[in-house]
Amino acid sequence: MTATTIAIIVLGVLFVLLAFISYVKAPPDKAFIISGLRRRTIIGAAGFRVPFLERLDKITLELIQVDVKTSDPVPNADFINVNVDAVVNIKIGKTPEMLEKAAMNFLNASPKYISDVAKEVLEGNMREIVGQMHTKEMVLDRQKFADMVKANADPDLARMGLEIVSFNVQNFNDNDSAIENLGIDNIAQISKDAAIARAQAERDVAIAKANAEKEANDANVLAQTEIAKRQNELAIKKAELKREADTQLAIAESAKSIQAEEQRKIIEMKTGDADVARQMKAIEIKEREVEIAEKKLDAEIRKTAEAKKFAVQQEADAKLYSIQKEAEADLVRRQKNAEAEKFEAERKAEAQKAIAEAERVKGENEAQVIAAKGNAEADAIKAKALAEAEGILKKAEAMKEYQDAAKLDLQLAALKLYFEKLPDVAKAVADGYSSVDKIVVWGDNGGKLVDGMTTNITKITEVAKEALGLDVGSFLNDLGARIAKSKDSSDDTAPKG
């Protein structure tokens, strides 16, 4: 190995060694300051320095915690001696100015040394701020106290290249227990406020409860009132419905009664019509019988002439008597039916009138009913007698060829029938009044009643006169004269001595 080679090797080893010695690498929490040939600062980077010609110094950039306490109590604005305990975090600033100042004050210094220096500065500023603030303000607003201390200490620390990262007040206390008493006062005030709040809350609860009970009671009263109203409306509605039902029922009953009355009237009318038709048929039959009898009589008269005169006369008398009996029976039946119907109708009419006109009108109506009944009976007798008389007249017309003797016999037969039926007529008139319990006569109606009875009896005489042409009074007078004349003639013709 030659000297040149060795020299090259040695130079190489020296270069490597020199490079190793010259290479520096700074972590992020430290600042490397190289001074000598050229000054430069490396933070979190690598670089080279010239050995023996340049110098390497270090400054910590880590966070440094400083426990700041007042060594002696400090009087505040209230002249209360207060002790303050705070924790402050500081660090060296990274700006070139701050690094320059830090290099001048804390180059290669330990964190403890930096903390002790900063503690003295911070304590002095904190004592200054304590003297400016009141106790209550300090206790209630610690952030304000910290901000004031920080603002007051920042310029002093900046001149040393330091900056405050955080400032936290741990505690305030005093030897006279003023802060504690302030707390007690606050506690008492808080207790008082709490008691007042509790009382107010209880009052509000009571008021709310009372209002709720009142609203519930009002709602209950309103509901009960509404229920009562609804019940009253229901009762009224039920009463109205019942009234309507009763009204409809009464109308139905009245309609039923009216319908029954109408049906009864219709039945009575139909019955009356049937009776009239039946009576008309009977009259027609009797007229046919009369016609047949007349024709038969006429034939017998023509055949038998004078020999059968007496027989024909007797047969005519018998038939006349039979017809009269049948007519009388039919007359009595019709009379009774007419009397019953008329009496029933008039009785109902008079009953309705009696409600308004009392006993007087009732008595008058009863008298009128009796009179009308007698008139109806007389009219019925007259009608029947006229019918019978027509038959007799037809027979009499057939017998006109007979002499006066036959006529006289016929008149005597009619007179006999008149006197035989006169008691029946009087009895029928009397029977019309026998069903009357009591007759009340007002004013001069008594005379009218008697006149009506007499008129009903004497009407039979008028019927005989109209139907037969037989005046009973004249006939009796004429018959008496004939008898007297006949007697005188007998006396004259009788032998004397």
Buried (B, 14 or more C-beta within 10 A) or exposed (E): EEEEEEEEEEEEEEEEEBEEEBEBEBEEEBBBBBBEEEEEBBBEEEBEBBBEEBEBEBBBBEEBEBEBBBEEBBEBEBEBBBBBBBBBEBBBBEEEEBBBBBBEBBEEBEBEEBBEBBBEBBBEBBBBBBEEBEBBBBBEEBEBBBEBBBEBBBEBBBEBBBBBEEBEBEEBBBEEEBBEEBEEEBEEEEEEEEEEEEEEEEEEEEEEEEEEEEEEEEEEEEEEEEEEEEEEEEEEEEEEEEEEEEEEEEEEEEEEEEEEEEEEEEEEEEEEEEBEEEBEEBBEEBBEBBEEBBEEBBEBBEEEEEEBBEEBBEBBBEBBBEBBEBBBEBBBEBBBBBBEBBBEEBBEEBEEBBEEBEEEBBBBBBBBBBBBBBBBBBBBBBBBBEBBBBBBBBBBEBBEEBEEEBEBBBBEBBBEBBEEBBEBBBEBBEBBEEEEEEEEBEEEBEEBBEEBBEBBBEBBBBBBBEBBEBBBEEBEEEBEEEEEEEEEEEEEEEEEE
